[in-house]
Amino acid sequence: MRFKLLGRAAAIAIAGLAGLAMLQSGTASAQAGIDNSALSSPTFREHKRTFGLVYTLPKEVNDLLALTIGGLLREKLLNANLIDEALRFNIPHVTVLHIHNPDPTTPEKMLKAMPKLPPALNLKLKTFYTTEAAKGAGHPWWLDLGIVKEGPSFEAMMAFNTIATTALTPLRDGPLPRVTGPVYGVMGDAGKELVRTVGVSGVNTVKDGKELRPHNPHNTLVYSMAKFTPEIQAAFNQTAAEFNQILPDGIPTTFKTVSIVELGFAGNVLREIYRISLEDGAVLNVATGAVIKK
């Protein structure tokens, strides 16, 4: 199977109002059968299975992070008694979107519904910072490494997020568990609307013919369900500041693939399922090593 690739100009042009209006109408018609009843609960929805579309970090980026900040980060987590966070498995990545659905055939459905892909993306990872799922929710929280928000590749990435959100979020069974309960309860109106309509906050959508861009692509280094106390926040804001001193110029990189993956509750990637080339659209079944042909 091979996917058509969006050229740079075509990817950015996807954000044109006419095309976006069509995407919006497609999303609106796909909401039947989605169960949002968990949004009325004060507790997190039970997590069963979450699948997603992500760009995995190239080996050279992972190697550099391991050599420069990996040891320091582990030490700081252990010193803060964040043992679970120090042990939690994750395949380093930058998310396109996540959806919740226990149906084991969801990855195959995602592959079938995959929209046109962007070209290979030349980006720069830069600036460490902490963030909460929603301010005041208490947890979960993360330590992230951002992406420089400029240039044609960033625009192509953002345009792809818009069309991928429209194409893939109808496959969810309901909201992502980590944006329910105490997180949903303290979200603003815009965040709540996203959770109701696409199952998750922080993705690009179309409203009244206009593209809305809350998506903030990043790589996460720490996934935590510990309470984001003032002490923890201060400690890891300091950690982020130290890491920014170590890597002040960021890390240039190129994403040449995008992958369908399975994730844990907090968004950490547990396994890669399909890896899709952004250069020629070829699809690799990671478990078998087989290349899926058209």
C-alpha positions in Angstrom: 0.0 0.0 0.0 1.3 3.4 -0.9 -0.1 6.8 0.0 0.0 9.9 -2.1 2.3 12.6 -0.7 1.4 16.2 -0.3 3.9 18.5 -1.9 5.0 21.4 0.2 2.8 24.0 -1.4 -0.1 21.6 -1.6 0.2 20.7 2.1 0.0 24.3 3.1 -2.8 25.0 0.7 -4.9 22.4 2.5 -5.5 25.2 5.0 -7.5 27.1 2.3 -11.0 27.9 3.5 -12.8 25.9 0.8 -11.0 22.7 1.6 -11.3 23.2 5.3 -15.1 23.7 5.0 -15.3 20.3 3.4 -13.3 18.7 6.1 -15.5 20.3 8.7 -18.6 18.9 7.2 -17.0 15.4 7.0 -16.2 15.5 10.7 -19.7 16.6 11.7 -21.3 13.7 9.8 -19.0 11.1 11.5 -20.1 11.6 15.1 -22.8 9.0 15.2 -22.0 6.2 17.6 -19.4 8.1 19.7 -20.1 7.7 23.4 -19.3 10.9 25.4 -21.0 9.9 28.6 -17.7 9.7 30.4 -17.5 13.4 30.2 -20.1 13.8 32.9 -18.0 11.7 35.4 -15.7 13.3 38.0 -13.2 10.5 37.5 -11.0 9.5 34.6 -12.6 7.2 32.0 -11.2 3.6 32.2 -8.3 3.2 29.8 -8.6 0.2 27.5 -6.6 0.8 24.3 -5.3 4.0 22.7 -3.9 4.1 19.2 -2.2 7.0 17.6 -0.3 8.5 14.7 3.2 9.8 15.5 6.6 10.7 14.1 9.2 8.6 15.9 12.4 10.4 16.7 15.4 9.4 14.5 18.2 7.4 16.2 20.7 10.2 16.0 18.3 12.5 18.0 17.7 9.8 20.6 21.4 9.2 20.9 22.2 12.9 21.5 19.4 13.3 24.1 20.7 10.2 25.9 24.3 11.5 26.0 23.5 15.0 27.0 20.4 15.0 29.3 19.4 11.4 29.8 21.5 10.7 32.9 20.6 14.0 34.5 16.9 13.5 33.9 16.9 10.0 35.5 18.8 11.4 38.5 16.3 14.2 39.0 13.3 11.8 38.7 14.9 9.5 41.3 15.7 12.4 43.6 12.1 13.5 43.4 11.0 10.0 44.2 9.3 9.7 40.8 10.1 6.1 40.4 7.3 5.2 38.0 8.3 8.1 35.8 11.9 6.9 35.7 10.9 3.4 34.8 8.0 4.1 32.3 8.6 2.8 28.8 8.2 5.1 25.8 9.3 5.2 22.2 10.4 8.8 21.7 8.1 10.5 19.3 6.1 13.6 18.2 2.4 13.1 18.1 0.0 13.8 15.3 -3.0 12.6 17.2 -4.3 9.9 19.6 -7.7 8.1 19.7 -9.2 5.6 22.2 -10.8 2.4 20.9 -10.4 -1.2 22.3 -11.2 -2.7 18.9 -8.0 -4.5 17.9 -8.6 -3.8 14.2 -8.4 0.0 14.8 -4.8 0.3 13.4 -5.9 -1.4 10.2 -8.8 1.0 9.9 -6.5 3.9 10.6 -4.2 2.7 7.8 -7.2 2.5 5.4 -8.4 6.0 6.4 -5.0 7.6 6.2 -5.1 10.9 4.3 -2.4 12.3 1.9 0.9 12.5 3.7 3.2 15.5 4.0 6.7 15.3 2.5 9.7 14.6 4.7 9.8 17.3 7.4 12.9 19.3 8.2 12.4 20.7 11.7 14.3 21.7 14.9 13.5 20.4 18.3 14.1 23.2 20.8 13.1 24.5 24.3 12.3 22.2 27.2 9.2 23.0 29.4 6.7 21.5 31.7 2.9 21.3 31.0 -0.3 20.0 32.5 -3.2 18.2 30.8 -5.3 21.2 32.0 -4.2 24.0 34.4 -5.4 23.1 37.8 -6.3 19.5 37.1 -3.4 18.2 39.2 -2.4 15.5 36.8 -1.2 14.2 34.4 1.7 16.4 33.6 4.7 16.2 31.3 8.2 17.5 30.6 8.4 18.3 26.9 10.8 19.3 24.2 9.2 21.7 21.7 9.5 22.3 18.0 10.4 25.6 16.4 7.2 26.9 15.0 8.3 28.4 11.7 9.2 27.3 8.2 7.5 25.3 5.4 8.0 22.0 7.1 6.2 23.2 10.3 3.4 24.5 8.1 3.1 21.2 6.3 3.1 19.4 9.7 0.3 21.6 11.0 -1.7 21.2 7.8 -1.4 17.5 8.0 -2.6 17.5 11.6 -5.8 19.2 10.4 -6.6 16.7 7.7 -5.5 13.7 9.8 -7.7 14.8 12.7 -10.7 14.9 10.4 -9.9 11.5 8.8 -9.0 9.5 11.9 -10.8 10.8 14.9 -14.2 9.3 13.7 -12.6 5.9 14.5 -12.6 6.6 18.2 -15.1 5.1 20.6 -15.3 8.2 22.7 -13.0 10.7 24.5 -9.4 9.9 25.3 -9.4 8.8 29.0 -6.8 11.3 30.1 -8.9 14.3 29.0 -12.0 13.2 31.0 -12.8 13.5 34.8 -10.7 16.2 36.6 -9.0 17.3 33.4 -12.2 17.9 31.4 -13.8 19.5 34.5 -11.3 22.4 34.5 -10.9 22.9 30.8 -12.0 26.1 29.1 -14.8 26.1 26.6 -12.6 25.6 23.6 -10.9 22.6 25.1 -14.2 21.0 26.1 -15.6 21.5 22.6 -12.6 19.7 21.1 -13.0 16.8 23.5 -16.7 16.5 22.7 -16.2 16.7 18.9 -12.9 14.9 18.2 -12.2 13.1 21.5 -9.1 15.0 22.5 -7.8 18.5 23.0 -4.7 20.0 21.3 -5.4 19.1 17.7 -6.3 21.3 14.7 -9.9 21.5 13.5 -12.2 23.5 11.3 -15.0 25.6 12.6 -17.3 27.8 10.6 -15.0 27.3 7.6 -11.9 28.5 9.5 -8.9 26.4 10.6 -8.2 26.5 14.3 -4.7 25.6 15.3 -4.2 24.6 19.0 -1.9 21.7 18.0 1.5 22.0 19.7 3.8 19.3 18.3 6.5 18.2 20.8 8.5 15.3 22.1 7.7 14.2 25.7 10.5 13.1 28.0 8.5 12.6 31.3 5.0 11.2 31.6 3.6 11.6 35.1 0.4 10.9 37.0 1.9 12.2 40.2 0.3 15.4 41.5 1.8 18.5 39.9 2.5 20.1 43.2 4.2 23.5 43.4 7.3 21.7 44.6 7.3 19.3 41.6 6.5 22.1 39.2 9.4 24.3 40.6 11.9 21.3 40.4 11.1 20.4 36.9 10.8 24.0 35.6 14.4 24.2 36.9 15.3 21.0 35.2 13.9 22.4 31.9 15.9 25.6 32.4 19.1 23.5 32.9 18.4 21.4 29.8 17.9 24.6 27.7 21.4 25.6 28.8 22.8 22.3 27.7 21.1 22.4 24.3 20.6 26.1 23.7 20.6 25.8 19.9 18.2 22.8 19.7 18.5 19.7 17.6 17.9 19.9 13.8 16.2 16.7 12.5 14.3 15.2 9.6 11.1 13.1 10.0 11.0 10.7 7.1 8.3 8.4 8.4 5.0 8.5 10.4 3.8 5.5 12.4 0.6 4.0 13.7 1.3 3.0 17.3 -0.3 1.8 20.5 0.0 4.0 23.6 -0.5 4.0 27.4 -2.9 6.2 29.4 -0.5 9.1 29.6 0.4 9.1 25.9 3.7 7.1 26.0 4.2 4.9 23.0 4.3 1.2 23.8 4.7 -0.3 20.4 5.0 0.6 16.7 2.5 -1.1 14.4 2.8 0.4 10.9 5.6 2.7 9.7 4.8 4.7 6.7 7.4 6.4 4.5 7.0 10.1 3.9 9.3 9.8 0.9 7.4 7.1 -1.2 4.4 6.1 0.9 5.5 2.5 1.5 4.1 0.8 4.6 6.1 -1.5 6.8 4.4 -3.9 9.2 6.8 -3.6 12.1 6.0 -6.9 13.7 6.5 -9.0 10.6 8.9 -6.9 8.6 6.6 -7.2 5.6 6.1 -4.2 3.3 2.5 -3.8 2.5 2.1 -3.3 -1.3 -0.7 -1.5 -3.0 
